[in-house]
């Protein structure tokens, strides 16, 4: 989870209830406080451009970008574009997504098929808890989508369940 704003706590809590291992990263010392996220496996203070040097990104099966800071989200997406993480969620409206993808340039090409933006199922609600529920529901559906039957043209889920979120 990339961004530790006030809406991150319910997301960490819901994910932990599903037994997901959550790593939370933020570039702001006042936000990246482990005591604020007791259900997170790790809380890391790191700049977005340091993400590839800070974490072994190949070990993650999903990432959700929600720093609420356009330059930070851009840097997070740039780092994630170079990975094979199968699910990348981005908080915010479609117009924000398109602006960020435009600024990513060529790096957006490999990211776009994996990008879920706006992140979350359209369940309704505007509270941090409602948004967290929508995000966790979409991630859960992605992780547990059925594999395609033999000969079908639907892609199977490449997600490895042993990886961290």
DSSP file (Angstrom, degrees, kcal/mol; ACC not computed):
  #  RESIDUE AA STRUCTURE BP1 BP2  ACC     N-H-->O    O-->H-N    N-H-->O    O-->H-N    TCO  KAPPA ALPHA  PHI   PSI    X-CA   Y-CA   Z-CA
    1    1 A X              0   0    0      0, 0.0    24,-2.8     0, 0.0     2,-0.8   0.000 360.0 360.0 360.0 122.8    0.0    0.0    0.0
    2    2 A X  B     +ab  25  65A   0     62,-3.3    64,-3.3    22,-0.2    24,-0.2  -0.834 360.0  37.3-111.0  97.3    1.6    3.2   -1.2
    3    3 A X        -     0   0    0     22,-2.5    23,-0.2    -2,-0.8    64,-0.1   0.011  58.5-151.4 127.8 123.4    0.3    6.1    0.8
    4    4 A X        +     0   0    0     63,-0.1    29,-0.1    -2,-0.1    63,-0.1  -0.182  43.2 141.5-116.0  38.9   -0.5    6.3    4.5
    5    5 A X  S >> S-     0   0    0     61,-0.5     3,-2.0     1,-0.1     4,-0.5  -0.030  73.3 -81.2 -69.5-177.5   -3.2    8.9    4.6
    6    6 A X  T 34 S+     0   0    0      1,-0.3     4,-0.4     2,-0.2     3,-0.3   0.736 129.3  58.1 -62.1 -22.7   -6.2    8.7    6.9
    7    7 A X  T 3> S+     0   0    0      1,-0.2     4,-0.7     2,-0.1    -1,-0.3   0.532  91.5  72.3 -84.2  -4.5   -8.0    6.4    4.4
    8    8 A X  H <> S+     0   0    0     -3,-2.0     4,-2.6     1,-0.2     5,-0.2   0.829  82.3  68.4 -78.4 -32.3   -5.2    3.8    4.6
    9    9 A X  H  X S+     0   0    0     -4,-0.5     4,-2.5    -3,-0.3     5,-0.2   0.918 100.8  45.0 -58.5 -48.7   -6.0    2.5    8.1
   10   10 A X  H  > S+     0   0    0     -4,-0.4     4,-2.8     1,-0.2    -1,-0.2   0.870 112.8  53.1 -64.8 -32.1   -9.3    0.9    7.2
   11   11 A X  H  X S+     0   0    0     -4,-0.7     4,-2.4     2,-0.2    -2,-0.2   0.930 110.4  46.4 -65.5 -44.8   -7.8   -0.7    4.1
   12   12 A X  H  X S+     0   0    0     -4,-2.6     4,-2.4     2,-0.2    -2,-0.2   0.922 114.1  49.4 -61.1 -44.2   -4.9   -2.1    6.1
   13   13 A X  H  X S+     0   0    0     -4,-2.5     4,-1.8    -5,-0.2    -2,-0.2   0.932 112.2  46.0 -63.1 -47.7   -7.4   -3.4    8.7
   14   14 A X  H  X S+     0   0    0     -4,-2.8     4,-0.8     1,-0.2    -1,-0.2   0.920 113.8  49.3 -62.0 -43.7   -9.7   -5.1    6.2
   15   15 A X  H ><>S+     0   0    0     -4,-2.4     5,-2.1     1,-0.2     3,-0.9   0.902 108.8  52.5 -63.3 -41.1   -6.8   -6.7    4.3
   16   16 A X  H ><5S+     0   0    0     -4,-2.4     3,-1.9     1,-0.3    -1,-0.2   0.853 101.3  60.7 -64.2 -34.1   -5.4   -8.0    7.6
   17   17 A X  H 3<5S+     0   0    0     -4,-1.8    -1,-0.3     1,-0.3    -2,-0.2   0.760 102.9  52.4 -64.2 -23.3   -8.7   -9.6    8.4
   18   18 A X  T <<5S-     0   0    0     -3,-0.9    -1,-0.3    -4,-0.8    -2,-0.2   0.318 123.0-110.3 -90.9   7.1   -8.3  -11.6    5.2
   19   19 A X  T < 5 +     0   0    0     -3,-1.9     2,-0.3     1,-0.3    -3,-0.2   0.722  66.7 152.5  70.4  23.7   -4.9  -12.7    6.4
   20   20 A X      < -     0   0    0     -5,-2.1     2,-0.7    -6,-0.1    -1,-0.3  -0.627  48.0-125.6 -81.8 144.2   -3.1  -10.6    3.8
   21   21 A X        -     0   0    0     -2,-0.3   144,-1.7   142,-0.2     2,-0.5  -0.824  31.7-161.4 -91.0 113.6    0.4   -9.4    4.6
   22   22 A X        -     0   0    0     -2,-0.7    19,-2.1    17,-0.4    20,-1.5  -0.852  14.2-169.1-107.6 127.1    0.3   -5.7    4.1
   23   23 A X  E     - c   0  42A   0     -2,-0.5     2,-0.5    18,-0.2    20,-0.2  -0.961  12.4-159.3-108.2 128.3    3.4   -3.5    3.7
   24   24 A X  E     - c   0  43A   0     18,-2.8    20,-3.2    -2,-0.5     2,-0.4  -0.925   8.7-173.9-112.6 130.6    2.6    0.2    3.9
   25   25 A X  E     +ac   2  44A   0    -24,-2.8   -22,-2.5    -2,-0.5     2,-0.3  -0.975   9.6 163.0-125.5 136.4    5.0    2.8    2.4
   26   26 A X  E     - c   0  45A   0     18,-2.1    20,-1.9    -2,-0.4     6,-0.1  -0.989  34.8-143.6-147.9 152.0    4.8    6.6    2.7
   27   27 A X  S    S+     0   0    0     -2,-0.3     2,-0.6    18,-0.2    20,-0.1   0.454  80.6  85.5 -92.2  -2.0    7.3    9.4    2.1
   28   28 A X    >>  -     0   0    0      1,-0.1     4,-2.5    18,-0.1     3,-1.5  -0.896  66.6-151.7-107.7 121.0    6.1   11.5    5.0
   29   29 A X  T 34 S+     0   0    0     -2,-0.6    -1,-0.1     1,-0.3    16,-0.0   0.834  97.0  57.7 -59.3 -34.5    7.5   10.8    8.5
   30   30 A X  T 34 S+     0   0    0      1,-0.2    -1,-0.3    -3,-0.1     3,-0.1   0.712 114.9  37.7 -69.8 -18.7    4.3   12.0   10.1
   31   31 A X  T <4 S+     0   0    0     -3,-1.5     2,-2.2     1,-0.2    -2,-0.2   0.794  99.6  72.4-100.4 -36.9    2.2    9.4    8.2
   32   32 A X     <  +     0   0    0     -4,-2.5     2,-0.5    -6,-0.1    -1,-0.2  -0.452  66.1 139.9 -83.1  69.3    4.5    6.4    8.1
   33   33 A X    >>  -     0   0    0     -2,-2.2     3,-1.7   -29,-0.1     4,-0.5  -0.959  47.1-151.6-119.2 115.8    4.0    5.6   11.8
   34   34 A X  G >4 S+     0   0    0     -2,-0.5     3,-1.6     1,-0.3     6,-0.2   0.835  94.6  63.3 -56.8 -36.1    3.7    1.9   12.7
   35   35 A X  G 34 S+     0   0    0      1,-0.3     3,-0.5     2,-0.1    -1,-0.3   0.764  98.5  56.4 -62.5 -24.3    1.5    2.7   15.7
   36   36 A X  G <4 S+     0   0    0     -3,-1.7    -1,-0.3     1,-0.2    -2,-0.2   0.647 114.2  39.8 -78.9 -14.9   -1.2    4.1   13.4
   37   37 A X    X<  +     0   0    0     -3,-1.6     3,-1.8    -4,-0.5    -1,-0.2  -0.543  64.0 163.2-134.1  66.5   -1.3    0.8   11.5
   38   38 A X  T 3  S+     0   0    0     -3,-0.5    -1,-0.1     1,-0.3    -3,-0.1   0.726  76.9  55.8 -63.2 -20.7   -1.1   -2.0   14.0
   39   39 A X  T 3  S+     0   0    0     -3,-0.1   -17,-0.4   -30,-0.1    -1,-0.3   0.558  85.0 101.8 -88.3  -7.6   -2.4   -4.5   11.5
   40   40 A X    <   -     0   0    0     -3,-1.8   -17,-0.2    -6,-0.2     3,-0.1  -0.531  67.1-145.0 -75.5 141.3    0.3   -3.8    8.9
   41   41 A X  S    S+     0   0    0    -19,-2.1     2,-0.3     1,-0.3   -18,-0.2   0.897  85.5   6.3 -69.4 -40.1    3.1   -6.3    8.7
   42   42 A X  E     -c   23   0A   0    -20,-1.5   -18,-2.8    -3,-0.0     2,-0.4  -0.998  57.9-161.3-143.7 144.7    5.6   -3.4    7.9
   43   43 A X  E     -c   24   0A   0     -2,-0.3     2,-0.4   -20,-0.2   -18,-0.2  -0.994  22.0-169.9-124.5 122.8    5.4    0.4    7.8
   44   44 A X  E     -c   25   0A   0    -20,-3.2   -18,-2.1    -2,-0.4     2,-0.7  -0.936  20.5-147.4-123.2 132.9    8.2    1.9    5.8
   45   45 A X  E     +c   26   0A   0     -2,-0.4     2,-0.3   -20,-0.2   -18,-0.2  -0.879  45.6 135.3 -94.5 114.3    9.3    5.5    5.5
   46   46 A X        -     0   0    0    -20,-1.9   -18,-0.1    -2,-0.7     2,-0.1  -0.977  55.9-107.9-160.0 145.2   10.7    5.9    1.9
   47   47 A X    >   -     0   0    0     -2,-0.3     3,-1.6     1,-0.1     4,-0.3  -0.446  36.8-116.2 -69.1 148.5   10.5    8.4   -1.0
   48   48 A X  G >  S+     0   0    0      1,-0.3     3,-1.5     2,-0.2     4,-0.3   0.864 115.5  55.8 -56.0 -38.2    8.6    7.1   -4.0
   49   49 A X  G 3  S+     0   0    0      1,-0.3    -1,-0.3     2,-0.1     3,-0.2   0.665 103.6  56.5 -71.7 -12.8   11.6    7.1   -6.2
   50   50 A X  G X> S+     0   0    0     -3,-1.6     4,-1.7     1,-0.2     3,-0.9   0.435  76.4 103.5 -92.6  -1.0   13.4    4.8   -3.7
   51   51 A X  H X> S+     0   0    0     -3,-1.5     4,-2.4    -4,-0.3     3,-0.5   0.888  77.8  49.7 -51.8 -49.3   10.7    2.2   -3.8
   52   52 A X  H 34 S+     0   0    0     -4,-0.3    -1,-0.3    -3,-0.2     5,-0.2   0.803 116.0  43.9 -63.9 -26.0   12.7   -0.3   -6.0
   53   53 A X  H <4 S+     0   0    0     -3,-0.9    -1,-0.2    -4,-0.2    -2,-0.2   0.675 115.7  48.7 -87.6 -18.2   15.7    0.0   -3.7
   54   54 A X  H << S+     0   0    0     -4,-1.7     2,-0.3    -3,-0.5    -2,-0.2   0.835 115.9  31.8 -90.0 -37.4   13.6   -0.2   -0.5
   55   55 A X  S  < S-     0   0    0     -4,-2.4     2,-1.4    -5,-0.2    -1,-0.1  -0.898  74.8-121.1-125.0 150.4   11.4   -3.3   -1.3
   56   56 A X    >   -     0   0    0     -2,-0.3     3,-2.2     1,-0.2     4,-0.2  -0.728  34.9-172.0 -84.2  87.5   11.8   -6.5   -3.3
   57   57 A X  G >  S+     0   0    0     -2,-1.4     3,-1.7     1,-0.3    -1,-0.2   0.726  73.7  71.5 -62.6 -24.0    8.9   -5.6   -5.5
   58   58 A X  G 3  S+     0   0    0      1,-0.3    -1,-0.3    -3,-0.1    -2,-0.0   0.679  89.6  64.2 -64.9 -16.0    8.9   -9.1   -7.2
   59   59 A X  G <  S+     0   0    0     -3,-2.2   105,-2.0   104,-0.1     2,-0.4   0.487  87.6  88.2 -85.6  -3.0    7.5  -10.5   -3.9
   60   60 A X  B <   -f  164   0B   0     -3,-1.7   105,-0.2   103,-0.2    26,-0.2  -0.766  52.0-169.2-103.6 142.6    4.3   -8.6   -4.1
   61   61 A X  S    S+     0   0    0    103,-3.0    26,-0.8    -2,-0.4     2,-0.3   0.547  76.5  17.9-100.6 -11.4    1.1   -9.7   -5.9
   62   62 A X  E     - d   0  87A   0    102,-0.7     2,-0.3    24,-0.1    -1,-0.2  -0.993  56.4-167.3-156.5 154.2   -0.7   -6.3   -5.7
   63   63 A X  E     - d   0  88A   0     24,-1.9    26,-3.4    -2,-0.3     2,-0.5  -0.991   6.0-160.7-143.6 139.8    0.0   -2.7   -5.1
   64   64 A X  E     - d   0  89A   0     -2,-0.3   -62,-3.3    24,-0.2     2,-0.6  -0.987   9.8-153.5-123.6 123.0   -2.4    0.2   -4.3
   65   65 A X  E     +bd   2  90A   0     24,-3.2    26,-2.5    -2,-0.5   -62,-0.2  -0.847  35.7 141.1 -98.9 118.9   -1.3    3.7   -4.9
   66   66 A X        +     0   0    0    -64,-3.3   -61,-0.5    -2,-0.6   -59,-0.1  -0.196  13.8 130.5-155.2  52.7   -3.1    6.2   -2.8
   67   67 A X        -     0   0    0      2,-0.2   -64,-0.1   -64,-0.1   -63,-0.1   0.633  60.6-136.4 -83.4 -12.9   -0.8    9.0   -1.5
   68   68 A X  S    S+     0   0    0      1,-0.2     2,-0.5    23,-0.1   -65,-0.1   0.717  74.4 108.1  63.3  21.3   -3.1   11.8   -2.6
   69   69 A X     >  -     0   0    0      1,-0.2     4,-3.0     2,-0.0     3,-0.4  -0.946  63.6-150.2-133.2 109.4   -0.1   13.6   -3.9
   70   70 A X  H  > S+     0   0    0     -2,-0.5     4,-2.4     1,-0.2     5,-0.2   0.869  95.1  46.8 -51.9 -50.3    0.2   13.7   -7.7
   71   71 A X  H  > S+     0   0    0      1,-0.2     4,-2.0     2,-0.2    -1,-0.2   0.886 115.2  47.6 -62.3 -36.2    4.0   13.7   -8.0
   72   72 A X  H  > S+     0   0    0     -3,-0.4     4,-2.7     2,-0.2    -2,-0.2   0.930 111.4  49.4 -68.7 -44.6    4.3   10.9   -5.5
   73   73 A X  H  X S+     0   0    0     -4,-3.0     4,-2.7     1,-0.2    -2,-0.2   0.891 109.9  52.7 -61.4 -38.1    1.7    8.8   -7.2
   74   74 A X  H  X S+     0   0    0     -4,-2.4     4,-2.3    -5,-0.3    -1,-0.2   0.926 110.5  46.8 -61.3 -45.3    3.5    9.4  -10.5
   75   75 A X  H  X S+     0   0    0     -4,-2.0     4,-2.1     2,-0.2    -2,-0.2   0.895 112.2  50.4 -65.3 -40.0    6.8    8.2   -9.0
   76   76 A X  H  X S+     0   0    0     -4,-2.7     4,-2.5     2,-0.2    -2,-0.2   0.939 111.8  47.8 -62.0 -46.1    5.1    5.1   -7.5
   77   77 A X  H  X S+     0   0    0     -4,-2.7     4,-2.2     1,-0.2    -2,-0.2   0.883 108.6  54.7 -63.2 -38.1    3.5    4.3  -10.8
   78   78 A X  H  X S+     0   0    0     -4,-2.3     4,-0.7     1,-0.2    -1,-0.2   0.929 111.0  45.1 -60.4 -44.7    6.8    4.7  -12.6
   79   79 A X  H >< S+     0   0    0     -4,-2.1     3,-0.7     1,-0.2    -2,-0.2   0.899 114.3  48.8 -65.2 -40.6    8.4    2.2  -10.2
   80   80 A X  H >< S+     0   0    0     -4,-2.5     3,-1.8     1,-0.2     5,-0.3   0.789  99.1  67.0 -72.1 -27.7    5.5   -0.2  -10.5
   81   81 A X  H 3< S+     0   0    0     -4,-2.2    -1,-0.2     1,-0.3    -2,-0.2   0.804  97.0  55.7 -61.8 -28.2    5.6    0.0  -14.3
   82   82 A X  T << S+     0   0    0     -4,-0.7    -1,-0.3    -3,-0.7    -2,-0.2   0.369 101.6  75.5 -86.1   5.3    8.9   -1.7  -14.3
   83   83 A X  S <  S-     0   0    0     -3,-1.8   -25,-0.1     2,-0.1    -3,-0.0  -0.498  77.8-130.0-107.8 177.9    7.5   -4.7  -12.3
   84   84 A X        +     0   0    0     -2,-0.2     2,-0.2   -27,-0.1    -3,-0.1   0.111  52.1 146.0-111.3  18.4    5.4   -7.7  -13.1
   85   85 A X        -     0   0    0     -5,-0.3   -24,-0.1     1,-0.2    -2,-0.1  -0.406  43.1-148.0 -56.4 121.2    3.0   -7.1  -10.2
   86   86 A X  S    S+     0   0    0    -26,-0.2     2,-0.5    -2,-0.2    -1,-0.2   0.734  77.7  45.6 -73.4 -22.0   -0.3   -8.3  -11.7
   87   87 A X  E     +d   62   0A   0    -26,-0.8   -24,-1.9     2,-0.0     2,-0.5  -0.972  59.2 171.2-126.4 118.9   -2.6   -5.9   -9.9
   88   88 A X  E     -de  63 115A   0     26,-2.3    28,-3.3    -2,-0.5     2,-0.3  -0.973  13.8-165.8-125.9 115.3   -1.9   -2.2   -9.5
   89   89 A X  E     -de  64 116A   0    -26,-3.4   -24,-3.2    -2,-0.5     2,-0.4  -0.760   3.4-164.1-100.8 147.5   -4.7   -0.1   -8.1
   90   90 A X  E     -d   65   0A   0     26,-2.1    29,-1.8    -2,-0.3    28,-0.5  -0.983  14.4-137.7-133.9 121.3   -4.8    3.7   -8.3
   91   91 A X        +     0   0    0    -26,-2.5     2,-0.2    -2,-0.4   -23,-0.1  -0.532  62.7  53.6 -75.7 140.5   -7.1    5.8   -6.1
   92   92 A X  S    S-     0   0    0     -2,-0.2    26,-0.4    27,-0.2    27,-0.1  -0.473  87.5 -49.6 122.7 168.4   -8.8    8.7   -7.8
   93   93 A X    >>  -     0   0    0     -2,-0.2     4,-1.9    25,-0.1     3,-0.5  -0.170  53.2-104.1 -73.3 166.7  -11.0    9.5  -10.8
   94   94 A X  H 3> S+     0   0    0      1,-0.2     4,-2.6     2,-0.2     5,-0.2   0.837 119.2  59.3 -59.5 -36.0  -10.4    8.5  -14.4
   95   95 A X  H 3> S+     0   0    0      1,-0.2     4,-1.9     2,-0.2    -1,-0.2   0.876 106.2  48.4 -63.8 -36.1   -9.2   12.0  -15.4
   96   96 A X  H <> S+     0   0    0     -3,-0.5     4,-2.5     2,-0.2    -1,-0.2   0.908 110.2  52.4 -67.7 -42.6   -6.4   11.7  -12.7
   97   97 A X  H  X S+     0   0    0     -4,-1.9     4,-2.8     1,-0.2     5,-0.2   0.936 109.8  48.1 -56.9 -48.4   -5.5    8.3  -14.1
   98   98 A X  H  X S+     0   0    0     -4,-2.6     4,-2.3     1,-0.2    -1,-0.2   0.879 110.2  51.9 -64.9 -37.6   -5.2    9.6  -17.6
   99   99 A X  H  X S+     0   0    0     -4,-1.9     4,-2.1    -5,-0.2    -1,-0.2   0.939 112.8  45.3 -62.1 -46.5   -3.1   12.6  -16.5
  100  100 A X  H  X S+     0   0    0     -4,-2.5     4,-1.6     2,-0.2    -2,-0.2   0.914 113.1  49.4 -65.1 -43.1   -0.7   10.3  -14.7
  101  101 A X  H  X S+     0   0    0     -4,-2.8     4,-1.0     1,-0.2     7,-0.3   0.888 110.0  52.0 -64.2 -37.7   -0.5    7.8  -17.5
  102  102 A X  H >< S+     0   0    0     -4,-2.3     3,-0.6    -5,-0.2    -1,-0.2   0.915 110.3  48.1 -62.7 -42.6    0.2   10.6  -20.0
  103  103 A X  H 3< S+     0   0    0     -4,-2.1    -1,-0.2     1,-0.2    -2,-0.2   0.763 104.2  61.5 -70.4 -24.5    3.0   11.9  -17.7
  104  104 A X  H >< S-     0   0    0     -4,-1.6     3,-1.3     1,-0.2    -1,-0.2   0.771  85.4-176.3 -71.1 -25.2    4.4    8.3  -17.5
  105  105 A X  G X<  -     0   0    0     -4,-1.0     3,-1.7    -3,-0.6     4,-0.4  -0.419  63.8  -0.3  66.3-134.6    4.9    8.3  -21.3
  106  106 A X  G >  S+     0   0    0      1,-0.3     3,-1.3     2,-0.2     4,-0.5   0.767 125.6  68.5 -62.1 -27.6    6.2    5.0  -22.7
  107  107 A X  G <> S+     0   0    0     -3,-1.3     4,-0.8     1,-0.3     3,-0.4   0.759  88.3  67.4 -63.8 -23.3    6.3    3.4  -19.2
  108  108 A X  H <> S+     0   0    0     -3,-1.7     4,-2.8    -7,-0.3    -1,-0.3   0.769  83.3  74.6 -68.2 -25.0    2.5    3.5  -19.2
  109  109 A X  H <> S+     0   0    0     -3,-1.3     4,-0.6    -4,-0.4    -1,-0.2   0.918 102.2  37.0 -57.2 -48.3    2.3    0.9  -22.0
  110  110 A X  H  4 S+     0   0    0     -4,-0.5    -1,-0.2    -3,-0.4     4,-0.2   0.703 119.1  50.7 -77.8 -19.2    3.3   -2.0  -19.8
  111  111 A X  H >X S+     0   0    0     -4,-0.8     3,-1.7    -3,-0.2     4,-1.0   0.851  91.3  75.0 -85.0 -37.1    1.4   -0.7  -16.8
  112  112 A X  H >< S+     0   0    0     -4,-2.8     3,-0.9     1,-0.3    -2,-0.1   0.833  92.3  52.2 -51.3 -44.9   -2.0    0.0  -18.4
  113  113 A X  T 3< S+     0   0    0     -4,-0.6    -1,-0.3     1,-0.2    -2,-0.1   0.756 116.3  41.5 -66.4 -20.2   -3.2   -3.7  -18.7
  114  114 A X  T <4 S+     0   0    0     -3,-1.7   -26,-2.3    -4,-0.2     2,-0.4   0.504  92.5 107.3 -99.7  -7.2   -2.5   -4.2  -15.0
  115  115 A X  E <<  -e   88   0A   0     -4,-1.0     2,-0.7    -3,-0.9   -26,-0.2  -0.603  47.9-167.4 -85.1 127.8   -3.9   -0.9  -13.8
  116  116 A X  E     -e   89   0A   0    -28,-3.3   -26,-2.1    -2,-0.4     2,-0.3  -0.913  23.3-170.0-111.4 100.7   -7.2   -0.8  -11.9
  117  117 A X  S    S+     0   0    0     -2,-0.7     2,-0.1     1,-0.3   -26,-0.1  -0.962  73.5  32.5-150.8 125.1   -8.1    2.8  -11.8
  118  118 A X  S    S-     0   0    0    -28,-0.5    -1,-0.3   -26,-0.4   -27,-0.2   0.431 104.1-137.8 -64.8 139.1  -10.3    4.1  -10.3
  119  119 A X        +     0   0    0    -29,-1.8   -27,-0.2   -27,-0.1    16,-0.1  -0.413  59.0  41.8 -72.4 144.8   -9.4    1.3   -7.8
  120  120 A X  S    S-     0   0    0     15,-0.2    15,-0.3    14,-0.2     2,-0.1   0.078  88.1 -75.4 102.6 149.8  -12.3   -0.6   -6.1
  121  121 A X        -     0   0    0     13,-1.9     2,-2.3    12,-0.1     3,-0.3  -0.486  52.1-104.8 -74.2 150.4  -15.6   -2.0   -7.0
  122  122 A X        +     0   0    0      1,-0.2    -1,-0.1    -2,-0.1     3,-0.1  -0.448  68.2 140.8 -78.3  73.1  -18.4    0.6   -7.5
  123  123 A X        -     0   0    0     -2,-2.3    -1,-0.2     1,-0.2     2,-0.1   0.638  57.1-122.4 -88.4 -16.4  -20.1   -0.2   -4.1
  124  124 A X        +     0   0    0     -3,-0.3    -1,-0.2     1,-0.2    10,-0.1  -0.115  60.4 103.3  90.3 164.3  -21.0    3.4   -3.3
  125  125 A X        -     0   0    0      1,-0.1    -1,-0.2    -3,-0.1    -2,-0.1   0.055  48.7-141.4 100.1 149.9  -20.1    5.3   -0.2
  126  126 A X        +     0   0    0      4,-0.0    -1,-0.1    -2,-0.0     2,-0.1   0.409  62.8 107.7-124.5  -3.3  -17.5    8.1    0.4
  127  127 A X  S  > S-     0   0    0      1,-0.1     4,-2.5     4,-0.0     5,-0.2  -0.368  81.4-111.6 -75.2 158.1  -16.2    7.2    3.9
  128  128 A X  H  > S+     0   0    0      1,-0.2     4,-2.4     2,-0.2     5,-0.1   0.870 120.6  52.3 -55.2 -36.1  -12.7    5.8    4.2
  129  129 A X  H  > S+     0   0    0      2,-0.2     4,-2.4     1,-0.2    -1,-0.2   0.897 108.8  48.7 -68.6 -40.0  -14.2    2.5    5.4
  130  130 A X  H  > S+     0   0    0      2,-0.2     4,-2.2     1,-0.2    -2,-0.2   0.910 113.2  47.3 -64.7 -42.6  -16.5    2.4    2.3
  131  131 A X  H  X S+     0   0    0     -4,-2.5     4,-2.2     2,-0.2    -2,-0.2   0.913 111.9  50.3 -65.4 -42.7  -13.6    3.1    0.0
  132  132 A X  H  X S+     0   0    0     -4,-2.4     4,-2.9    -5,-0.2     5,-0.3   0.916 109.5  51.1 -61.4 -43.4  -11.5    0.5    1.8
  133  133 A X  H  X S+     0   0    0     -4,-2.4     4,-2.6     1,-0.2    -1,-0.2   0.917 109.9  49.7 -59.9 -44.3  -14.2   -2.1    1.4
  134  134 A X  H  X S+     0   0    0     -4,-2.2     4,-1.9     2,-0.2   -13,-1.9   0.890 113.4  46.4 -62.4 -40.3  -14.5   -1.4   -2.3
  135  135 A X  H  X S+     0   0    0     -4,-2.2     4,-2.6   -15,-0.3   -15,-0.2   0.937 114.1  46.2 -68.8 -47.4  -10.8   -1.8   -2.8
  136  136 A X  H  X S+     0   0    0     -4,-2.9     4,-2.9     1,-0.2    -2,-0.2   0.890 111.5  53.3 -64.0 -38.4  -10.5   -5.0   -0.7
  137  137 A X  H  X S+     0   0    0     -4,-2.6     4,-2.4    -5,-0.3    -1,-0.2   0.918 110.7  46.3 -62.6 -43.2  -13.5   -6.4   -2.6
  138  138 A X  H  X S+     0   0    0     -4,-1.9     4,-2.3     2,-0.2    -2,-0.2   0.926 114.2  47.6 -65.7 -43.5  -12.0   -5.8   -6.0
  139  139 A X  H  X S+     0   0    0     -4,-2.6     4,-2.7     2,-0.2     5,-0.2   0.915 111.7  50.7 -61.7 -43.2   -8.6   -7.2   -4.8
  140  140 A X  H  X S+     0   0    0     -4,-2.9     4,-2.3     1,-0.2    -2,-0.2   0.919 110.8  48.7 -61.3 -44.5  -10.4  -10.3   -3.4
  141  141 A X  H  < S+     0   0    0     -4,-2.4     4,-0.5     1,-0.2    -1,-0.2   0.889 112.3  49.4 -62.5 -39.1  -12.3  -10.8   -6.6
  142  142 A X  H >< S+     0   0    0     -4,-2.3     3,-0.8     1,-0.2    -2,-0.2   0.932 113.0  45.8 -65.3 -46.0   -9.0  -10.5   -8.6
  143  143 A X  H 3< S+     0   0    0     -4,-2.7    -2,-0.2     1,-0.2    -1,-0.2   0.872 121.2  37.8 -65.1 -37.8   -7.1  -12.9   -6.4
  144  144 A X  T 3< S+     0   0    0     -4,-2.3    -1,-0.2    -5,-0.2    -2,-0.2   0.245  79.3 132.9-104.2  13.2   -9.9  -15.5   -6.4
  145  145 A X    <   -     0   0    0     -3,-0.8    12,-0.2    -4,-0.5    -3,-0.0  -0.381  65.2-102.5 -62.9 144.3  -11.2  -15.2  -10.0
  146  146 A X        -     0   0    0      1,-0.1     2,-0.1    10,-0.1    -1,-0.1  -0.328  31.7-110.9 -70.6 149.3  -11.6  -18.7  -11.4
  147  147 A X        -     0   0    0      9,-0.1     2,-0.1     1,-0.1     9,-0.1  -0.448  41.6 -98.8 -71.5 151.9   -9.1  -20.1  -13.9
  148  148 A X        -     0   0    0      6,-0.2     3,-0.1    -2,-0.1    -1,-0.1  -0.462  39.0-110.4 -72.2 142.7  -10.3  -20.4  -17.4
  149  149 A X    >   -     0   0    0      1,-0.2     3,-2.3    -2,-0.1     5,-0.1  -0.304  53.4 -71.2 -66.9 160.2  -11.4  -23.9  -18.5
  150  150 A X  T 3  S+     0   0    0      1,-0.3    -1,-0.2     3,-0.0     3,-0.1  -0.262 122.2  13.8 -54.5 131.7   -9.3  -25.8  -21.0
  151  151 A X  T 3  S+     0   0    0      1,-0.3    -1,-0.3    -3,-0.1    -2,-0.1   0.331  94.6 131.7  85.5  -7.0   -9.5  -24.2  -24.4
  152  152 A X    <   -     0   0    0     -3,-2.3    -1,-0.3     1,-0.1    -4,-0.1  -0.371  58.0-137.6 -76.3 158.3  -11.2  -21.0  -23.3
  153  153 A X  S    S+     0   0    0     -3,-0.1     2,-0.3     2,-0.1    -1,-0.1   0.488  71.2 108.0 -94.2  -3.6   -9.9  -17.6  -24.4
  154  154 A X  S    S-     0   0    0     -5,-0.1    -6,-0.2     1,-0.1     2,-0.1  -0.577  76.0-116.7 -74.3 133.8  -10.2  -16.1  -20.9
  155  155 A X        -     0   0    0     -2,-0.3     2,-0.2    -8,-0.1    -1,-0.1  -0.410  25.0-124.2 -70.8 144.7   -6.8  -15.5  -19.3
  156  156 A X        -     0   0    0     -9,-0.1     2,-0.6    -2,-0.1    -9,-0.1  -0.497  34.1 -93.6 -83.4 160.5   -6.0  -17.4  -16.1
  157  157 A X        -     0   0    0    -12,-0.2    -1,-0.1    -2,-0.2   -10,-0.0  -0.638  30.1-165.3 -77.6 119.0   -4.9  -15.5  -13.0
  158  158 A X        +     0   0    0     -2,-0.6     2,-0.2     2,-0.1    -1,-0.1   0.452  48.8 124.4 -81.8   0.9   -1.1  -15.3  -12.8
  159  159 A X        -     0   0    0    -17,-0.2     2,-0.6     1,-0.1    -2,-0.1  -0.405  54.5-145.7 -69.9 130.5   -1.3  -14.3   -9.2
  160  160 A X    >   -     0   0    0     -2,-0.2     3,-1.7     1,-0.1    -1,-0.1  -0.863   4.8-148.6 -95.7 122.4    0.6  -16.5   -6.8
  161  161 A X  T 3  S+     0   0    0     -2,-0.6    -1,-0.1     1,-0.3  -100,-0.1   0.677  90.9  68.4 -67.0 -17.5   -1.2  -16.7   -3.5
  162  162 A X  T 3  S+     0   0    0      2,-0.1    -1,-0.3  -101,-0.0     2,-0.1   0.554  83.7  95.3 -79.5  -5.5    2.1  -17.0   -1.5
  163  163 A X  S <  S-     0   0    0     -3,-1.7  -142,-0.2     1,-0.1  -103,-0.2  -0.399  77.5-110.9 -84.8 162.9    3.0  -13.4   -2.3
  164  164 A X  B      f   60   0B   0   -105,-2.0  -103,-3.0    -2,-0.1  -102,-0.7  -0.523 360.0 360.0 -89.8 158.4    2.4  -10.4   -0.2
  165  165 A X              0   0    0   -144,-1.7  -101,-0.2  -105,-0.2  -143,-0.2   0.358 360.0 360.0 -98.9 360.0    0.0   -7.6   -0.9
